[in-house]
Amino acid sequence: MLNFLYISTWKLSVLSGILIGLSYPPSPLGFLAWFGLIPLIHILLNSSIVNSIKWSFITGVIVNVITVYWFGLNSGAGLIPAIISMVAAILYLSIFWILFGFLCCSYHKMTGYGISILPFLWVSMEYLRSFGPLSFPWINLALTQTFSLPLIQIADVTGSMGISFWIVVLNMIIYIAIISNSSKKQILSIGTLLLLVIFLLGFFRLSFIQNINADNKINVSIVQPNIDPNLKWEQNFRDKIFNTMDSLHNEAITLDPDFILWPEAALPTYLRINYSKRRSILQKVKKSNIPLLTGTPDRIKREDNEIEYYNAAMFIKPDGSTKMYYKMHLVPFAESIPFSNYFSFLKKLNFGQANFTAGSEYTLFNVDSVSFANLICYESSIPKIARKFVNLGAKFVTIETNDSWCGHSSGVYQHFQIAKMRAVENRTPIVRSANTGISGLILPTGKVNKKIHFNKQGILLASIPINNISSFYTKYGDWFALICTLISVITLCFGWFQKRS
């Protein structure tokens, strides 16, 4: 067994950061997360509070550099703003590692049982990180396990944070076995049993869901145009985009779907108010009798003559009617400045970002009497938004996105894997259309039924199964994370009072 007593603290910190960082998609090494936290755990249980804070921060920085480096590749912003946003994101996300390290080490100093609170503190950290305009559940530890469908099936009960919980428990068990002078085999057998139980429960749950027959099916033509977003609004390139989308629309119609799905901001125009462009699309929708859901920017003039801009989706029906959905959770510092709704002077800041206004309505669309919801890009990483839509009656969820801003980076693959988590949590099909990225259909089990690969132009016909499968998570939300947070708070308070007495 590895003897931690002879390894430098800084090496342990770096090792933990590398192991956890490399466990995230697109790496197939998700199993590294099963023991990647062990070096950091040793630091937290054997160092001063100051050193625990320092080395937790270093570990967090390394993990975040590996997982979200693609922030700095955003071609939609200038080089300097992109680098600044990447550094800011890395530092901000590392604060939660500091909090985890500080609380764990502090509790261990007070009681000597810091290892017992580890999984509860970790879930509490992820839960805290899911709130506010800077929420970023994108990198929850659960994402590392999407390489194996059986290992993520408990998400329909506990949400993704339940997966994070058992990963930390497994790290804890292995660490206890490593430092134990005896009973190493017995302790490791407990860890093996835990992993086996999680896998078998997931396997049987997977088999059960797969064997449920669909009550109905909705056929959708998914379009991936693969257009360079940096050229989309160039005046001499716009006609080419309109012609490309028109050609893809014609091809999608020939597949005779129930509706057609285009990606985020599919056309370089404000489609709702550009009557000539909308008219040509509407004519095609009427003639084919096939509805179209497309992403589009939108702008609305308020009574005070101020103009508000939105990232939106428009559903166009054959009867000529249209319905809009406005993106509710905007990307911080890319689509808006956080808290600018409360402090108007922030809207005057310009780092090369868009200045969209966030929507406020959970809008449902309807095709063949089946209700569905649409998420725009980053919204798909926020579990509570997808859950709310399903609770409101959505039988499936579409995602319109444009993952090409950051090139062929790990962000593209992480974003697609996140959609698998949303499918499992709510037991609902996910249909994804990317400008370029990965488009396709994900079943309620998290299984990818069909897909179009990155940097490919194409159309695929997917059959969405419609059923009445419900999930515990959809009904009760982050109950597990809330309980873990309450346990953390109560345990920390108990440790503090115990020390004082």
Protein Blocks (a to p, Z undefined) as FASTA:
>chain_A
ZZfklgcfklmmmmmmmmmmmmpcfbfklmmmmmmmmmmmmmmmmccfklmmmmmmmmmm
mmmmmmmmmmmmmmkbcfklmmmmmmmmmmmmmmmmmmmmmmmmmmmmmnopmmmmmmmm
mmmmmmmmmgcjkbcfklgmklmmmmpmklmmmmmmnommlmmmmmmmmmmmmmmmmmpm
ghklmmmmmmmmmmmmmmmmmmmmmmmmmmpccfbdcddddddehpafklmmgmklmmmm
mmmmmmmmmmmmmnopabdcddehkbgcdfklmmmlmmmmmmmmmmnopacddddddddd
dfkopacdddddddddfkopacddddfbdcehklocehklmmmmlmmpcghiacddddfb
dcdddeehiacdddehjlmmmmklmmmmmmnopabdcddddfklnojafklmmmmmmmmm
mmmmnopacddddfbdceddddfkopafbdcdehiacdddddddddfbdcfklmnopmlm
mmmmmmmmmmmmmmmmmmmZZ
